[in-house]
Amino acid sequence: MTKPILTIVRGLPGSGKSTYARKLAAETGAMLIEPDALLVRGGVYWYTQGRYKAARGCADRILGMAMYTGCKEAIGCDVVYADVLPTHFDIMCLMEIVGAMYGYTTVTVIDMPLLTVDESMARNRHAVRRKDIERMAREWEPWKGID
């Protein structure tokens, strides 16, 4: 059995990560996991930090079940995971969930073009608060791989 592939698409709100991730998942046949999608109810985006944290936890459990080949319940499929994930720590946490740190999974990280706070405010479709975008932008660490 080949190693499942995790492709992480990350960027600030409005950077195009959802659009890119949907297209990539459709082209490759991978499962798409996006915590933001779990915050939509009746066509309305219901973001609060608490709801996002719960959605992220749910998305991470789905990710683990989809990919982690060391788990007997795992499906072992390729996944495209789209989220902001501003820090290396955020990325490493996802890698730990799927066993990439132990060689069970292959990981590719795609950084969307970095936007200014004003560009992100103008382009994001989820009405993310300016202070949240400013925090994400301050925390942003370009991905250069594992040292």
C-alpha positions as CSV (number, residue, x, y, z in Angstrom):
1,M,0.0,0.0,0.0
2,T,1.4,3.4,-0.9
3,K,1.6,6.2,1.6
4,P,-1.4,8.6,1.6
5,I,-0.6,12.1,0.6
6,L,-1.6,15.1,2.7
7,T,-1.6,18.4,0.8
8,I,-2.0,21.4,3.1
9,V,-3.2,24.6,1.4
10,R,-2.7,27.6,3.7
11,G,-3.1,31.3,3.5
12,L,-4.8,34.3,5.0
13,P,-8.6,34.8,4.5
14,G,-9.3,35.8,1.0
15,S,-6.1,34.3,-0.5
16,G,-8.0,31.8,-2.6
17,K,-7.1,28.7,-0.6
18,S,-10.6,27.2,-0.6
19,T,-11.0,27.7,-4.4
20,Y,-7.5,26.2,-5.0
21,A,-8.1,23.3,-2.6
22,R,-11.4,22.4,-4.2
23,K,-9.9,22.3,-7.6
24,L,-6.9,20.3,-6.5
25,A,-9.1,17.8,-4.6
26,A,-11.3,17.4,-7.7
27,E,-8.3,16.9,-10.0
28,T,-6.5,14.4,-7.8
29,G,-9.5,12.5,-6.3
30,A,-8.4,13.4,-2.8
31,M,-10.8,14.1,0.1
32,L,-11.2,17.8,0.8
33,I,-11.2,18.8,4.5
34,E,-11.8,22.4,5.4
35,P,-12.7,23.5,8.9
36,D,-14.5,26.6,7.6
37,A,-17.0,24.4,5.8
38,L,-18.1,23.1,9.2
39,L,-19.1,26.6,10.3
40,V,-21.7,27.0,7.6
41,R,-25.3,26.5,8.7
42,G,-28.2,27.2,6.4
43,G,-25.9,29.0,4.0
44,V,-24.7,31.4,6.8
45,Y,-21.1,31.4,8.1
46,W,-21.2,31.2,11.9
47,Y,-17.7,32.1,13.0
48,T,-16.6,32.6,16.6
49,Q,-13.3,31.6,18.0
50,G,-15.0,28.8,20.0
51,R,-16.9,27.5,17.0
52,Y,-13.8,27.6,14.9
53,K,-11.8,25.7,17.6
54,A,-14.6,23.0,17.7
55,A,-14.7,22.8,13.8
56,R,-10.9,22.5,13.7
57,G,-11.0,19.7,16.2
58,C,-13.6,17.9,14.2
59,A,-11.7,18.4,10.9
60,D,-8.5,17.1,12.6
61,R,-10.3,13.9,13.7
62,I,-11.7,13.4,10.2
63,L,-8.1,13.9,8.9
64,G,-6.7,11.3,11.2
65,M,-9.4,8.8,10.3
66,A,-8.9,9.4,6.6
67,M,-5.1,9.1,6.5
68,Y,-3.3,7.6,9.5
69,T,-2.3,4.2,8.3
70,G,-1.3,3.2,11.8
71,C,-4.9,3.3,12.9
72,K,-7.0,0.2,12.1
73,E,-10.1,2.4,11.3
74,A,-8.2,4.6,8.8
75,I,-9.3,4.8,5.2
76,G,-5.8,5.6,4.0
77,C,-6.8,8.1,1.3
78,D,-5.2,11.2,0.0
79,V,-6.4,14.5,1.6
80,V,-6.3,18.2,0.7
81,Y,-6.6,20.2,3.9
82,A,-7.3,23.9,3.6
83,D,-7.0,26.3,6.5
84,V,-5.1,29.4,7.6
85,L,-2.5,27.6,9.7
86,P,-0.2,30.6,10.2
87,T,2.6,29.0,12.2
88,H,5.0,26.1,11.8
89,F,3.5,24.6,15.0
90,D,0.0,24.5,13.4
91,I,1.5,22.6,10.4
92,M,3.5,20.2,12.6
93,C,0.3,19.4,14.6
94,L,-1.4,18.3,11.5
95,M,1.6,16.3,10.5
96,E,1.6,14.6,13.9
97,I,-2.2,13.7,13.5
98,V,-1.5,11.8,10.2
99,G,1.7,10.2,11.3
100,A,3.9,12.2,8.9
101,M,6.5,12.6,11.6
102,Y,6.9,8.8,11.6
103,G,6.9,8.3,7.8
104,Y,3.3,7.0,7.5
105,T,2.2,9.9,5.2
106,T,3.7,12.2,2.6
107,V,3.1,15.9,3.1
108,T,3.2,18.8,0.8
109,V,2.5,22.4,2.0
110,I,1.3,25.0,-0.5
111,D,1.4,28.6,0.7
112,M,-1.0,30.9,-1.1
113,P,0.3,34.4,-2.0
114,L,0.6,36.4,1.2
115,L,-1.9,39.3,1.3
116,T,-1.8,42.5,3.2
117,V,-4.4,42.9,6.0
118,D,-6.3,45.3,3.8
119,E,-6.3,42.9,0.9
120,S,-7.4,40.1,3.1
121,M,-10.2,42.2,4.6
122,A,-11.5,43.2,1.1
123,R,-11.3,39.6,-0.3
124,N,-12.4,37.3,2.5
125,R,-16.0,36.0,2.1
126,H,-16.5,35.0,5.7
127,A,-16.4,38.5,7.3
128,V,-13.4,37.6,9.4
129,R,-12.8,40.4,11.9
130,R,-9.9,42.7,11.2
131,K,-8.2,42.0,14.5
132,D,-8.2,38.3,13.7
133,I,-6.7,38.9,10.3
134,E,-4.1,41.2,11.9
135,R,-3.2,38.4,14.4
136,M,-2.9,35.8,11.7
137,A,-0.7,38.1,9.6
138,R,1.5,38.8,12.6
139,E,1.9,35.1,13.4
140,W,2.5,34.1,9.7
141,E,5.6,32.0,9.1
142,P,6.3,31.0,5.5
143,W,6.8,27.3,5.2
144,K,10.3,26.2,4.4
145,G,10.0,22.5,5.4
146,I,11.1,20.6,8.4
147,D,14.6,21.5,9.7
